[in-house]
Amino acid sequence: MRIDATYKTCGECGRHNGVETDTRIQCDVCETVVGADSHLDIKTFENTNNGTQVTDFEFCSWKCCFEKLRTIECNDFARLPYLQFDLDGPISYKAFLEAAKEFKG
């Protein structure tokens, strides 16, 4: 879930004059909050009588991403997160390989 940034507001004119908190992401599995540039996301596209329904899922780690993948039901397709080779930590390529080893589909 995306938690939008909040802004400081000028008491006189009401305009934004700075960022109070940056945009953050809450993991859809474990509810950990991470920065907007430190998360993974999946989009599912489902055909319905009213057109295509798009659902967004956001995660703090590949482990949480794979956990959610087990439960997603979709009748069309899903867009999976990109692999990022230049990062460390829970969204890195190495973390993907570890989570993939544990994934038993």
CORBELDA-V177866 format. One record per pair of residues at least 12 apart in sequence whose C-alpha atoms are under 10 Angstrom apart, sorted by the first residue. I is the first residue (numbers start at 1). J is the second residue. Records with the same first field share a line. If there is no record, write none. Layout:
I=J ; J
This chain:
1=24 ; 25 ; 26 ; 27 ; 28 ; 31 ; 33 ; 56 ; 57 ; 58 ; 59
2=23 ; 24 ; 25 ; 26 ; 27 ; 28 ; 33 ; 34 ; 35 ; 36 ; 56 ; 57 ; 58
3=21 ; 22 ; 23 ; 24 ; 25 ; 26 ; 33 ; 34 ; 35 ; 36
4=21 ; 22 ; 23 ; 24 ; 25 ; 36
5=19 ; 20 ; 21 ; 22 ; 23 ; 24 ; 36
6=18 ; 19 ; 20 ; 21 ; 22 ; 23
7=19 ; 20 ; 21 ; 22
8=20 ; 21
22=35 ; 36
23=35 ; 36 ; 37
24=36 ; 37 ; 38 ; 39
25=37 ; 38 ; 39 ; 40 ; 58 ; 59 ; 60
26=39 ; 57 ; 58 ; 59 ; 60
27=39 ; 40 ; 41 ; 57 ; 58 ; 59 ; 60 ; 61 ; 64 ; 65
28=41 ; 56 ; 57 ; 58 ; 59 ; 60 ; 64 ; 65 ; 68
29=57 ; 58 ; 59 ; 60 ; 61 ; 63 ; 64 ; 65 ; 67 ; 68
30=59 ; 60 ; 61 ; 64
31=58 ; 59 ; 60 ; 64
32=59 ; 60 ; 61
33=59 ; 60
34=59 ; 60 ; 61
35=60
36=58 ; 60
38=59 ; 60 ; 61 ; 87 ; 89 ; 90 ; 91 ; 92
39=58 ; 59 ; 60 ; 61 ; 62 ; 65 ; 81 ; 90 ; 91
40=57 ; 58 ; 59 ; 60 ; 61 ; 62 ; 64 ; 65 ; 80 ; 81 ; 82 ; 83 ; 90 ; 91 ; 92
41=56 ; 57 ; 58 ; 59 ; 60 ; 61 ; 62 ; 65 ; 79 ; 80 ; 81 ; 82
42=55 ; 56 ; 57 ; 58 ; 59 ; 65 ; 68 ; 69 ; 78 ; 79 ; 80 ; 81 ; 82
43=55 ; 56 ; 57 ; 58 ; 77 ; 78 ; 79 ; 80 ; 81
44=56 ; 57 ; 72 ; 73 ; 74 ; 75 ; 76 ; 77 ; 78 ; 79 ; 80
45=74 ; 75 ; 76 ; 77 ; 78 ; 79
46=73 ; 74 ; 75 ; 76 ; 77 ; 78
47=74 ; 75 ; 76 ; 77
48=75 ; 76
52=76
53=76
54=77 ; 78
55=74 ; 78
56=78 ; 79
57=69 ; 72 ; 80
58=81
59=81 ; 90 ; 91
60=90 ; 91
61=89 ; 90 ; 91 ; 92 ; 95 ; 96 ; 99
62=81 ; 89 ; 90 ; 91 ; 92 ; 93 ; 94 ; 95 ; 96 ; 97 ; 98 ; 99 ; 100
63=90 ; 91 ; 95 ; 96 ; 97 ; 98 ; 99 ; 100 ; 102 ; 103
64=90 ; 99
65=80 ; 81 ; 91 ; 96 ; 99
66=96 ; 99 ; 100 ; 102 ; 103 ; 104 ; 105
67=99 ; 103 ; 105
69=103 ; 105
70=103 ; 104 ; 105
71=105
83=95 ; 96
84=96
